[in-house]
Amino acid sequence: MATVSDYFGCLVFDDRVMKANLSADVYQSLRKTIDHGAKLDLSVANVVAAAMKDWAVAYGATHYTHWFQPLTGITAEKHDSFISPAPDGGVIMDFSGKELIKGEPDASSFPSGGLRATFEARGYTAWDPTSYAFIKGKTLCIPTAFCSYGGEALDKKTPLLRSMEALNRQAMRILKLFGNSDVKCVRTSVGPEQEYFLIPKELYEKRKDLIYTGRTLFGAKAPKGQEMDDHYFGVIKPRVAAYMADLNEELWKLGILAKTEHNEVAPAQHELAPIYTTTNVATDHNQLTMEIMQKVAGKHGLVCLLHEKPFAGVNGSGKHNNWSLATDTGVNLLSPGETPYENAQFLLFLCAVIKAVDDYQDLLRLSVATAGNDHRLGANEAPPAVVSIFLGDELSAILSAIENDQPYEGTRKTTMKLGVDVLPRFARDTTDRNRTSPFAFTGNKFEFRMLGSSNSIACANMMLNAAVAESLRIYADRLENAEDFETALHEMIKKTIKDHKRILFNGNGYDDAWIREAVEVRGLSNYPTTPDCMPHLLDEKNVRMLTSHKVFSQAELESRCEIMLENYCKTVIIEANTMVDMARKQILPAVEGYAAELAGTIAAKRAVSPEISCGYESGLLRKLSVLTDQIAVQTDDLEAAVLELAGCADTIRESEAIRDNVLGKMASLRAVADEAETQTAEAYWPFPTYGELLYGVR
């Protein structure tokens, strides 16, 4: 029986495969391109392409594709076969370096935010050698960047790679000042925790809202939700365990470091977490993970829901982005060490993150903004829309001591004694964890907890990388010109703490008092919805920072703002139209049908004896009649509100109209429809209920 180590990464053209299939000279040349960004020679590319093709064909591949991440939020691929005509009328399997390096998909059919006209179709995909090629089905997938004919980025990989380069440049300047001459580069690493729901496929197929939008637009609460906390970390059901086992195997074949799996808080909710890896690779892996989660679910008669809020009244799904900085020599720059108070290098990088999050809290908020995530942020399951940083007691005390020029006494480790001799004693961490903080320090990394479960992690990480790069640039400019490095360093750390301590908060992020304090006293930004935050992408300070580090051009930023708002509008309009369709074609006929049965029962009883009161039936019939009228009226109102959007001049106004008018009408229609569900006989209700969906996997 094969072990995991036998097949892990077997479908990946990774370093092991390259060493085995490339000559030493070609391998070293390719490694220089991967590790140091050296230019790739076409002759080397030809050899690599041939080796890739031979390896992929040996695994049954017949096609190749440039696998890229357009601004649709999912991946894209166009498949070409390896075949080329042979003189004898047959074919040969061929793949050139030119085909490896560059592809040409249609750029006009992908979101461009005005960068491309409909008739301007040419776009290019360019091989990203830092992310290994892999086999999916019978296709060799080559991770690539995607740009327009004019060179503008039309994807999420390109600006992410730019942000990583920007951060590397500035971090290297800082490390040089500390005498780290052996470090060649600094990389960011990420481990995204992925939450998801599993429901029976046969129930999913009976709900138009799940099919069209990925979430339930109607649904009364089940008699039992998550009140008992018995699902969290509970015993994994056999059917789910079988799914997880198959999922792990498929992910491991692709070299994805799936590590942790468990039940989450809500019924039918689960989580998968990987081991951390370089941000670019982690982003590719997370996109693959989401795709494979849904594909494997189908094999088990299940559907994997990745929407941020598929069910009202229970927790939605997020994706915690664990982010850290490390050198190529293996040093974690966010590791405090045994004596963080004396670790000036750590303190400077820590302060750079604090300054970045405070200065660019709007960028972090809008990097996770979607119509789906708007339902989740601020609920008692996810961080609020206000960005703040949790550092814990020890680091907070250290920064306070530095700010006030006071000695730091240190924190003694407490040994945990559990009162039972057979149980081991262990040292307690100096700081508790805070699950309500949007941006929490967790030992040697930061956990950005605002991402939604369907988000690409590229958006959040490109903004985080760029913001930290800007902090480090400011620090390096000052320290490189300082007469006394030690004094300047101390003053800079002290100044950062004084200037940015408003962003530090160790308390309960769910508390309404904190939101008031954050906004009214500390002056932090609060953008509850996508229309509130997305236009701030084009604020002068944000444009200046992102363009100065060459993460985006002005045109690329304008296009992304347009695309994200357009996506928000389209998403909500599809949801609203689905509600109208379900209300008219399913809910109203169901309630009317049950009301007709009640009326028939009343008539039948009174035909036997006119004195029979029929109090229950009459009362329920009156209630259903009122609800039916309300559903009809609310449906008409919602439809009218959607039609009014056609008069909006641009996406900003359209998104604001949706926020201010359409969402409220959707909520009103849902409220009366859900009330009708609680009053309608089960046999009449036209689609599966919350109880069936959340507890249908046995």
Residue pairs with C-beta under 8 A, 6 or more apart in sequence:
4 252
7 249
7 252
7 253
8 252
8 253
8 255
9 16
9 252
9 253
9 254
9 255
10 253
11 59
11 134
11 135
11 136
11 253
11 254
11 255
12 132
12 133
12 134
12 135
12 254
12 255
13 52
13 55
13 56
13 132
13 133
13 134
13 140
14 132
14 255
17 55
18 27
18 30
18 48
18 51
19 27
21 51
21 54
21 55
22 30
22 47
22 48
22 51
23 47
26 44
26 47
26 48
29 38
29 40
29 41
29 44
30 40
30 44
30 48
30 129
32 38
33 39
33 40
33 129
34 129
34 130
35 184
35 185
35 328
36 184
36 185
37 165
40 101
40 129
42 97
42 98
42 101
43 97
44 97
45 97
45 98
45 100
45 101
46 96
46 97
47 97
48 97
48 100
49 95
49 96
49 97
49 99
49 100
50 95
52 95
52 100
52 133
52 140
52 142
53 64
53 82
53 93
53 94
53 95
53 140
56 64
56 135
56 140
57 82
57 93
59 135
60 138
61 82
61 135
61 138
61 139
61 140
62 81
62 82
62 83
62 138
62 139
63 79
63 80
63 81
63 82
63 138
63 139
63 140
64 79
64 80
64 82
64 95
64 99
64 139
64 140
64 141
64 142
65 77
65 78
65 79
65 80
65 139
65 140
65 141
65 142
66 77
66 78
66 103
66 105
66 125
66 127
66 142
66 144
67 75
67 76
67 77
67 141
67 142
67 143
67 144
68 75
68 76
68 77
68 105
68 125
68 143
68 144
68 145
68 146
68 155
68 157
69 75
69 76
69 146
69 155
69 156
69 157
69 283
69 284
69 287
69 456
69 458
70 76
70 110
70 111
70 146
70 154
70 155
70 156
71 110
71 111
71 112
71 113
71 154
71 155
71 156
71 560
71 563
72 110
72 111
73 454
73 455
73 456
73 567
74 287
74 291
75 287
75 288
75 291
76 105
76 110
76 146
77 139
77 141
78 103
78 105
79 139
80 99
82 93
82 94
82 95
83 91
83 92
83 93
83 94
84 91
84 92
84 93
84 94
85 91
85 92
86 92
100 127
100 142
101 126
101 127
102 124
102 125
102 126
102 127
103 124
103 125
103 144
104 122
104 123
104 124
104 125
105 123
105 125
105 146
106 121
106 123
107 116
107 120
107 121
107 122
107 123
107 124
107 146
107 148
107 149
107 154
108 116
108 117
108 118
108 119
108 120
108 121
108 123
109 121
110 123
110 146
110 154
111 154
111 563
111 566
111 567
112 148
112 154
112 559
112 563
113 558
113 559
113 560
113 561
113 562
113 563
113 566
114 558
114 559
114 562
115 148
115 150
115 152
115 154
115 555
115 556
115 559
116 123
116 148
116 149
116 154
120 148
120 149
122 148
122 149
123 146
123 147
123 148
123 149
123 154
124 146
124 147
124 148
124 149
125 144
125 145
125 146
126 144
126 145
126 146
126 147
127 142
127 143
127 144
128 143
128 144
128 145
128 157
128 161
128 280
130 161
130 278
130 280
130 281
131 143
131 280
131 281
131 284
132 143
132 255
132 281
133 140
133 141
133 142
133 143
134 140
134 141
134 254
134 255
134 288
135 141
136 254
143 157
143 284
144 157
145 153
145 155
145 157
145 158
145 161
146 153
146 154
146 155
146 157
146 158
147 153
147 154
147 155
147 158
148 154
152 553
152 555
152 556
152 559
153 159
153 552
153 556
156 283
156 456
156 458
156 459
156 462
157 280
157 283
157 284
157 458
159 458
159 462
159 551
159 552
159 556
160 279
160 280
160 283
160 458
160 461
160 462
160 465
161 280
162 462
162 549
162 550
162 551
162 552
163 461
163 462
163 463
163 465
163 466
163 469
163 549
163 551
164 187
164 188
164 279
164 280
164 465
166 465
166 466
166 469
166 549
166 550
166 551
167 186
167 188
167 325
167 465
167 466
167 468
167 469
167 472
168 185
168 186
168 187
169 469
170 469
170 470
170 472
170 473
170 476
171 186
171 325
171 333
171 349
171 469
171 472
172 183
172 185
172 186
173 472
173 473
173 476
173 480
174 345
174 348
174 349
174 472
174 475
174 476
174 479
175 183
175 186
175 327
175 345
177 476
177 479
177 480
177 485
178 344
178 345
180 327
182 329
183 327
183 328
183 329
183 331
184 328
185 327
185 328
186 325
186 326
186 327
186 328
186 333
187 278
187 279
187 325
187 326
187 327
187 328
188 278
188 279
188 323
188 324
188 325
188 326
188 461
188 465
189 276
189 277
189 278
189 279
189 282
189 323
189 324
189 325
189 326
190 276
190 277
190 278
190 279
190 282
190 283
190 321
190 322
190 323
190 324
190 457
190 461
191 273
191 274
191 275
191 276
191 277
191 282
191 322
192 273
192 274
192 282
192 286
192 319
192 320
192 321
192 322
192 451
192 457
193 260
193 271
193 272
193 273
193 318
193 319
193 320
193 322
194 271
194 272
194 273
194 286
194 289
194 290
194 293
194 319
194 453
195 264
195 269
195 270
195 271
195 317
195 318
195 319
195 453
196 269
196 270
196 271
196 272
196 293
196 304
196 305
196 306
196 317
196 453
197 266
197 268
197 269
197 270
197 304
197 305
197 310
197 311
197 317
198 240
198 243
198 268
198 270
198 297
198 302
198 303
198 304
198 305
198 697
199 268
199 302
199 303
199 305
199 693
199 694
199 696
199 697
200 301
200 302
200 303
200 693
200 696
200 697
201 297
201 298
201 301
201 302
201 303
202 301
203 688
203 692
203 693
203 696
204 210
204 211
204 303
205 211
206 687
206 688
207 216
207 687
207 688
207 693
208 578
208 581
208 582
208 586
208 687
209 215
209 216
209 217
209 218
209 575
209 578
209 579
209 582
210 216
210 303
210 305
210 310
212 574
212 575
212 578
213 307
213 571
213 574
213 575
213 578
214 305
214 306
214 307
214 310
214 372
214 454
215 305
215 307
215 309
215 310
215 311
215 372
215 375
215 575
216 310
216 311
216 312
216 690
216 693
217 575
217 578
217 579
217 582
217 666
217 670
218 579
218 582
218 587
218 670
218 673
218 674
218 677
219 311
219 312
219 674
219 677
219 689
219 690
219 693
220 674
220 675
220 677
220 678
220 689
220 690
221 312
221 313
221 690
222 267
222 689
222 690
222 691
222 694
222 695
223 691
224 267
224 691
224 695
225 266
225 267
225 313
225 314
225 694
226 232
226 265
226 266
226 267
226 314
226 315
229 265
231 263
231 264
231 265
231 266
231 267
231 269
232 263
232 264
232 265
233 262
233 263
234 263
236 244
236 261
236 262
236 263
236 270
237 697
237 698
239 300
239 302
239 697
239 698
240 263
240 270
240 697
242 300
243 296
243 297
243 300
243 302
244 261
244 270
244 272
246 296
246 299
246 300
247 258
247 272
247 292
247 293
247 296
248 258
248 261
250 292
250 295
250 296
251 258
251 288
251 289
251 292
252 258
254 285
254 288
254 292
255 285
256 274
256 285
256 288
256 289
257 274
257 275
257 277
257 285
258 272
258 273
258 274
258 289
259 273
259 274
259 275
260 271
260 272
260 273
261 270
261 271
261 272
261 273
262 270
262 271
263 269
263 270
263 271
264 270
264 271
264 315
264 317
265 314
265 315
265 381
266 311
266 314
266 315
266 694
267 314
267 694
267 695
268 693
268 694
268 695
268 696
268 697
269 314
269 315
269 317
272 289
272 293
274 282
274 285
274 286
274 289
276 282
276 322
276 324
276 445
277 285
279 323
279 457
279 461
279 465
282 457
283 456
283 457
283 458
283 461
286 319
286 456
286 457
287 456
290 306
290 454
293 304
293 306
294 303
294 304
294 306
296 304
297 303
297 304
302 697
305 317
306 317
306 453
306 454
307 316
307 317
307 372
307 453
307 454
308 316
308 317
308 318
308 370
308 372
308 373
308 375
308 376
308 452
308 453
308 454
309 316
309 317
309 372
309 375
309 376
310 316
310 317
311 690
311 693
311 694
313 690
314 694
315 379
315 381
315 382
316 375
316 376
316 379
316 381
316 382
316 452
316 453
317 376
317 452
317 453
318 376
318 382
318 449
318 450
318 451
318 452
318 453
319 451
319 452
319 453
319 455
319 457
320 447
320 448
320 449
320 451
321 447
321 448
321 449
321 451
321 457
321 460
321 461
322 442
322 445
322 446
322 447
322 448
323 445
323 446
323 447
323 448
323 461
323 464
324 332
324 333
324 334
324 444
324 445
324 446
325 332
325 333
325 334
325 349
325 468
326 332
326 333
327 333
332 444
332 445
333 345
333 346
333 349
334 346
334 349
334 350
334 353
334 441
334 444
334 445
334 446
335 346
335 444
336 343
336 346
336 395
336 444
337 343
337 346
339 410
340 346
340 347
340 394
340 395
340 398
341 398
341 401
341 402
341 408
341 410
344 489
344 490
344 493
347 398
347 402
347 493
348 475
348 489
348 492
348 493
349 472
350 395
350 441
351 471
351 492
351 493
351 496
351 497
351 500
352 468
352 471
352 472
352 475
352 496
353 389
353 446
353 468
353 471
354 389
354 496
354 497
354 500
354 503
354 504
355 471
355 474
355 496
355 499
355 500
356 464
356 467
356 468
356 470
356 471
357 364
357 387
357 389
357 439
357 467
357 503
358 499
358 500
358 502
358 503
359 467
359 470
359 471
359 500
359 541
360 463
360 466
360 467
360 470
360 542
360 545
361 387
361 503
361 524
361 525
362 525
362 527
362 533
362 536
362 539
362 542
363 463
363 466
363 467
363 536
363 537
363 542
364 387
364 438
364 439
364 448
364 450
364 460
364 463
364 464
364 467
365 385
365 387
365 450
365 525
365 527
365 533
366 527
366 530
366 533
366 534
366 536
366 537
366 564
367 459
367 460
367 462
367 463
367 464
368 377
368 450
368 451
368 452
368 455
368 459
368 460
369 527
369 529
369 530
369 533
369 534
369 564
369 568
370 452
370 454
370 455
370 530
370 567
370 568
370 571
371 530
371 567
371 568
371 571
371 572
371 575
372 452
372 454
372 571
373 450
373 451
373 452
373 455
373 530
374 528
374 529
374 530
376 382
376 452
377 383
377 384
377 385
377 450
377 528
378 384
378 385
378 528
380 510
382 449
382 450
383 436
383 437
383 438
383 449
383 450
383 509
384 436
384 438
384 509
384 510
384 514
384 515
384 526
385 526
385 527
385 528
385 533
386 438
386 509
386 514
386 515
386 518
386 519
386 524
386 525
386 526
387 438
387 439
387 450
387 503
387 524
387 525
388 437
388 438
388 439
388 503
388 504
388 505
388 509
388 518
388 524
389 437
389 439
389 440
389 441
389 446
389 503
389 504
389 505
390 434
390 437
390 439
390 440
390 441
390 504
390 505
390 506
391 399
391 431
391 441
391 504
391 506
392 430
392 431
392 432
392 434
392 441
392 506
393 411
393 430
393 431
393 432
393 506
394 411
394 430
394 431
395 431
395 441
396 504
396 506
397 408
397 411
398 408
399 497
399 501
399 504
400 406
400 497
401 407
401 408
402 408
402 490
402 493
402 494
402 497
403 494
403 497
403 498
403 501
405 494
411 430
413 427
413 428
413 430
414 427
414 428
415 425
415 426
415 427
415 428
416 425
416 426
416 427
416 428
417 425
418 425
429 443
433 440
433 442
434 440
434 506
434 509
435 449
436 508
436 509
436 510
437 449
437 505
437 506
437 509
438 448
438 449
438 450
438 509
439 446
439 447
439 448
439 449
439 450
440 446
440 447
440 449
441 447
448 460
448 464
450 460
451 457
451 460
462 551
465 551
466 545
466 546
466 549
466 551
467 545
469 549
470 545
470 548
470 549
473 549
475 492
478 488
478 492
479 485
479 488
479 489
479 492
482 488
482 489
502 522
502 523
502 524
503 522
503 524
505 514
505 518
507 514
508 514
515 526
518 524
518 526
519 525
519 526
527 533
527 536
529 659
530 564
530 565
530 568
530 655
531 565
531 568
531 652
531 655
531 656
531 658
531 659
532 659
534 561
534 564
534 565
534 568
534 655
535 561
535 565
535 652
536 542
537 557
537 560
537 561
537 564
538 557
538 558
538 561
542 557
543 554
543 557
546 552
546 557
547 553
547 554
547 557
552 560
562 651
565 651
565 652
565 654
565 655
566 651
568 655
568 658
569 645
569 651
569 654
569 655
569 658
572 658
572 662
572 663
572 666
573 642
573 645
573 658
573 662
575 666
576 638
576 639
576 641
576 642
576 662
576 665
576 666
577 642
579 635
579 638
579 666
579 669
579 670
580 635
580 638
580 639
580 642
582 687
583 631
583 634
583 635
583 669
583 673
584 635
586 686
586 687
587 631
587 673
587 676
587 686
588 628
588 631
588 632
588 635
589 686
590 680
590 684
590 685
590 686
591 624
591 627
591 628
591 631
591 676
591 680
591 684
592 628
593 684
594 624
594 680
594 681
594 684
595 621
595 624
595 625
595 628
597 681
597 684
598 617
598 620
598 621
598 624
599 621
601 614
601 617
602 614
602 617
602 618
602 621
605 612
605 614
605 617
606 612
606 614
620 679
623 679
624 676
624 679
624 680
627 672
627 675
627 676
627 679
628 676
630 672
631 669
631 672
631 673
631 676
634 665
634 668
634 669
634 672
635 669
637 665
637 668
637 669
638 662
638 665
638 666
638 669
641 661
641 662
641 665
642 662
644 657
644 661
645 654
645 657
645 658
645 662
648 654
648 657
677 685
677 689
682 689
688 696
